[in-house]
Every structure is written in structure tokens, then in C-alpha cells.
Amino acid sequence: MRHVPELDALRGLAIIGVVLHHSPGLEQFSRLGPILGLSFAAVDLLLVVSGFLFTTVLLEHDTRDLRAYSCFLMRRALRIAPVYYVTLLIAVIVVVWQGSPPPWSALAHALVFMQNVPLYWAETAPVIEPFSPSWLVAAMVQFALIWPLLIGWLGRRAIVPLSVLLLVAGLASRADGYSFQLLLTRSDGLALGAILAVLAQSGALDRHRIRYALAFVVLGVLSVVVLFWLTPLALAIGARWPGLSASSLVIAAMLTCSSLAVASLTGLILCYEGHPVLRFLRARSLRALGLISLGIYLYHPIYFYILSTGVPIGRQTLSQTALVYAATLITANVSWKVLEEPFLEIKSGFAYRRTDAADETS
């Protein structure tokens, strides 16, 4: 698959947003309010990029073939499993060390990437607190298991209709009150990323660059405007009529707008990848953050949990928060070099056989 350096940078920016969103020590700084308020969109950006990359691989290789599907899953496993299971073990050790009983039920769910699945029928799910953000990794793994089967069964021409269906399903399930930590309720970003992959692979973004760029700008601006209009509306409805279903619908629509906004940004960048204007997205430091973004995502809540056991949330200082950032960055870098990179070298043993696109007519 052709490498797009700017996507590494987008993941780097997204992981910065995620860490800021999870930083209780920053809440006391009112000037950071707008930045922290927008940081929730970072998860949507990660989902859009993942949906784009997953679908691009599926468009380049016929996963109806069992070997290709197996290679796809093994390559995903080699990328995710090492750091995932190491951080899971560390989280369990930290929780038990703090005097809590072993979280056997939560551990059983997390071991098979199903920690968020009980939320389909229950209001809560067993959770290992310092590992709780891993629901996003679980959702991506579930998508990686299901999406190739759907595309292999229905054909590549079904990608766009299926993506539109996922957009509607995500909005409807959130409005109906389902948890925002489910694959179904957060399918918007993955679906939009899939649509971008179809446009990129078909060559449409190159042939009609200006047309699509203008469309992405208009869609992105409209999404942001509606998002900022919906935010105070959701707060007003929730304050005046607690529990009203309209509030859930508005919040559900806000997430859809967020996904559309970051997808528009991603699409615009894909239209002009390699352009001098985007040079800052090819900066080595930003791309390096994207490279270790999975480690940062999984390690930072463990450090914040350890900090919260000694310093209550709300009393954490900026210097303590900065210390967590530094520890996370160092740990993620060491993890990449010692743990993740060696496993990625094994991916060469699961190389795809090149599929002739002309043979795929479904």
C-alpha cells in the first residue's frame, strides 16, 4: 500500500488531542477551554484514518481469498497485540497493587477485545480503570474482523452503500441511548474513512482534485458551524429537561458533525498530499508521534491512574501533568523500539499476493 506521510502526522495530531482530553490537570486553565473542547474530535480522526487504511488494503487485495484474509488479520494482530497485551498486564498489576481485587471478568473480556460488547445490552461493563480507553482499540479490532468479510461477501461496489448505512446506524444508535464506546455507535469515522479510500483508489481525488477539495472545504465548514451551533443547544436542553431524548439526539448529531469535519480535513489532505503547503505534516517529529500513537494511547491512562491514586483529580498541577506526558512519551518510544518494531518485522512473512484489479468485477 502506498504510504501517505501526512496520515502519520494526522495520527500524531489526533493522539495529542486524545491525551489533552484525558488530562484532568489542564481543566484549571480556562484559556485552554476551546482546545480541550475540540479535543474530543481526536478519536473521530483516529477512526477516519483507520477506516481509510483498512479499506485501502481491502481494495488492493481480494480478501475473499482465505489466505489474503488471514494475512490481513495477522498483520493487524502483529501491529496491535504486543503493546495491547503488555499494557493490559501492566494495568492489572497496577490495580491489584493498589489493593483492589483481581478484575477477572474485565480481564476475560479485554483478552478477546470484547470489553465494550456488554454495553450493547447493559448500562455498564466490567472495566479495568487504567485500561478503560482500550474500548477504541477493541472497536477497531472488531471492525477489522467484520469489514473484510462484508466486503468479500457483497463485493467492493458495496463499500459506499455499506458506509452510508453505517453512518445512519451510528447516528441512530447514539440517539437511541447506546454507549458511545461501541463499534456501532462510533462507526461514522470508520465509514467516512472507507468512502475516502474508495475515492482515492479510484483516482477521483487526482482527476477532480479542485472539485473534491472545494467539496471537502464546504462540508468541513458546514459541519463545524453546525457542531458549534449544536453544542450550546445540547447543554441548554440537558440543563432544562434532564433525560429528554432530544438531548441525546443533539449529542448524537454532534458526533456525526465531528466525524464529517475531520473526514473533510483528511480528504482535503489526501487531495494535496506532497504539496509544499502541507510540509509541516511531513515533519519528522509529528510523523514520529503518529508512529508511536498506539503506545501513547494505551500507556498514558496508566500513568494518569497512578497519579490519581496519590493526587486527587482537581488538585493535580501542571508540572505533574507534564511529568505524565514525559513518562508516556519515553515509555511509548521504548515500547516501539523494544516491543512493537521487532514484531512488525514479522509482517514480511504474511505478505499479500498482488491482486489484479481488472479481475475484480463484483
N, C-alpha and C positions, 0 to 999 in steps of 0.2 A: 504494500500500500504506500502511495506517495506521502511523504512526510510533509506536514504543514507546520513550520516552526511557530507561526503565530498562535496555533492552537495550544502549544505548550505554555505560551505566555498567558493565554486566557485561563488555563487551569491554574497558573500561578496567581493571577489576579483573583480568581474565584476562591482559592484556598486562603488568601489574605482576608477576603470578606467573611469566610466561614469562621476563622479564628477571631476576628473582631466581634462577630455576632455572639460568640461564646465567651467573651471577655467581660466578666462582671466588674472588674476593676476600672473599666472605662466609663461606666454609667454616670459617674460623678462629674464627667466633663461635658457640660451642656453644649459646647461648641462642636463636639463630635456627634451630636444628635442626628443631623441629616445623614452623615456617613454610616452610623450604626443602623439607622432606619432603613437604609438601602441594602445593607449587608445580607439581609435575608435572601436577596436575589442571587447570591453566590451559589447556593445549592442548585437553583434552576440553571445557572450557567454550566455547572458541572454536569448536569443531566443532559443539556443540549449537546455539549461536546461529546459526551459518552454515546448518546444516540447517533450522532454523526459518525463517529469512528466505528461503532459496532455495525451500522448499516452499510458503511463503505466496504467493510470486509465482506459482508454478505453479498454485496453487488459484484464484487470481484471474484468470488468463489462460490461454486454451487454447493450449498450446504445440504441439498437433498442427498448428496453422497455421504454415506456414513463416515468415511474417513475424513472428509472435509469438516463435518460437524464435530467429530472427535478432536480434530486439530484446533478448531475454533475454541472449544471448551477447555482444552489443555493449555492453550496459550493464555486464556483468561485466568485459569487457575494458577499458572506459574507467575502471573503478574500480581494477583490478589492474595492468594492463600498464605504465602510465607509471612508477610508483615501482619496480615489479619490474625492468624493464629498465635503469633508471638505476642501481639498486643492484647489479645483475649486472655492469654495465660497471665500476662502482667496484671491486667485488670482484676482477675480473680484473686491473684496473690495479694494485691493491694487491699481489696475489700476484706478478705479474710484477716489480713494483718491488722486492719482497723478494728477487729473484734466482731465483725458480722459473720453469721453462719455461712457456710459454702452455698452459693447460689446455684444449686444443682439444676433446677428447672430452667432458669435463664441460660445456664451453660449448655444444656442439651439443645435448646432452640438455636443458640448462637453457633454451635458447632456445625449445623447444617444450614446456616444462613436463613433461618426462619424466625428470628427474634421479633419481627414485626407482624408475622402472619396471624397470631391470635387477635390482633386488633381488627380483623375483619368481622369477628363475632363478639368481641368483648371490648370494654372501655379501656382496659389496661392489659399489659403483657408483662411477663417476667422480665426483669431487666437487671443488668449489671451496670450500676450507675456510671462508672468511668468509661464504660464501653457503649453507653446508650446512643451516641451519634452513629454507631455502626449500622443502624437501620438503613442508611443510604447505601452502604456497600451491599447489604443484603438485597435491597431492591434492585440494584444494578446486576447482581448475580442472577436473580430471578428473571430479569429481563433477558440476560444473555442466554439463559436456558430455554426460554419460551419463544423469543423473537425469531431465531433461526428456524425453528420448527414451523411456525406460522408462515414464514416466507417460503420455506421449502414446500409446504403443502399447497399454498394458494398461489405461489408464483410471485415474481418480482413486481409485476404490474399491480399487485395488491398492496404494495408498501404505502403508497399515498392514501388510498381509501382507508386502510387499517390505521394509519396515523391520524387521520381526521376523526375516526371513530374513537381512538384513544384520547384525543383532545376533548371530545364531548363527554366521554366516560369519566375523565379526570375531573372536569368541572362538575358534572352531575353527582359524582360520589362525594366530593368535598361538600357540596351544597346539602347533601343528604346527611351530613354529620360524621362521615367516616374519618378516621385519623389521617392526618397529613403525612404520616410516616409509612404509608403503604405504597406499593408499586402502582396500584390502580389510581390512587389519588394524586400521585406525582408523575403520572405518565405523560403530562403535557410536554415537558422538556425533552424527554426521550423521543416522543413522536415528532416534534419540530426538528430535532436533530436528524431524524430519519428522512424527513422531507428535504432538508438541506443536502443530505447525502445523495438523494436521487437527482436533485438539480445539478450538483457538482459533477457526478458521474456521467450524466447525460451530455455534459458540455454546455448546458444552457447558461450557466453563470459566465462562461467565457464568451459565448456568441452574442449574448444580450446583456453585457456587463452593466452598461449605463441604465438600462431599463430596470434590471433587478436591483441595482444599487439604489435607485430612486424609490422603488417599491419598499425596500428594506428601511430606508430613512423615514418614509411616510408612516409605515406600520410601526416602527420603533417609537417615533414621536407621539403618535396617537396612543400607543399602549402606555407610555409614560404619563401622558396627560390624564388618561382615564384612571390610571393607577393612583395618581396624586389626588384626583377627584374622589375616588372611592375610599381612600384612607380615612379622611375625617367623617365620611358618611358611615363607615363601619363602626367607628368609635362612638358616633352620636347614637346610632341605633342600639349598639350594645349597652350604652350607658342608660338610655331612657327605657328600653324594653329588654332587659336581660333574658337571654334564652330564646328570643324571637328568631324564627327561621330565616327571616330576611337578612339578619346579620351574618348568618352562615353563608348565604348566597353571595353577599357582597364580598366577604373574605375569600370565598372560592373564586370569584371573578378577579379579585386582586392577584391571586397566584397565577391565573391564566394570563393576565396582562404582564406580569413579571416574566413569565416564560416567553411570551411573544416579544417582549423588549430585548431580552438577552439573545433570543434566536435571531432577531433582526440585526443585532450587533454582530453576531457570529457570521451571518450571511453576508453582511457588508464587508467584513474582513476577508471572507473567502473570495469575494469578487475581486479584491485588490491585494491578495497575498503576494508578497515580494515587492510591493510598491514602496518607494522611499518614504512615503508618509507614515508607513507602518514600521519604520525601522526600530522604534522603541519597543515594539512587540517581539523583535528578534534579539533583544538584549540578552546576553548570556545569563545574567543574574535572574531575570524574570523567567526565562525558559528553564533554568535550574530549579526554581521553585515549583514549576509545573511538573518537572520530572520526579520530584520527591513529594508531590502533593498528597499521595495516598498515605504516606508515612506521617506527614504533618497532620492530616485529618484524623488519624487514629491515635497518635501519641498525645496531641495537645489536651484532650479531655482528661486523660490520666493525670497529667501534671496539674491541671486546674482542680481536679478532685483532691489530690494530695494537698494542694494549697488550702482548699476549703476546709479540710479537717483541722488545720491549725489556725487559720484566719477566717472568721465568718464572712460569707458573701455580703458585700456592702461596706466592709471595713478593709478590703484589700486595696493596697496602694498601687500607684502606677509603677513603682520600682519592682514590686512583687510580680505584677503582671508582665513587665518586661523580662523578668527572670524566667517566667514560664515560657515566653516566646523564645528566649535564647536556648533554654533547655530542649524545647521541642525541635528547634532548627538543628541543633547539634545531634540530637538523637535520630532525627529523620535522615540526616546526612550519613551518619554512621550505619544506620539500618540499610540505606541504599547500597553503600559500598560493601558491607559485610554480608547482608542477608538477601536483599532483593536482586541486585545485579547478578550475583552468581546463579540464581535460579533463572533469570531471564536468558542467560546463555544457553540454557537447556532448550529454549524455544526453537532453536535451529533444528532440533530433532523432530519437530512437529510442523515442518514446512508444508504449505499448501501446494497442491498441483495446480498450475496455472489453467484457468478455465477459459475457453474461447467464448467470448461474449456472443458471438454470432450463433452459437449452438443453443443459446438460452432464449426461447421464444415465449415462454409462459409469462 
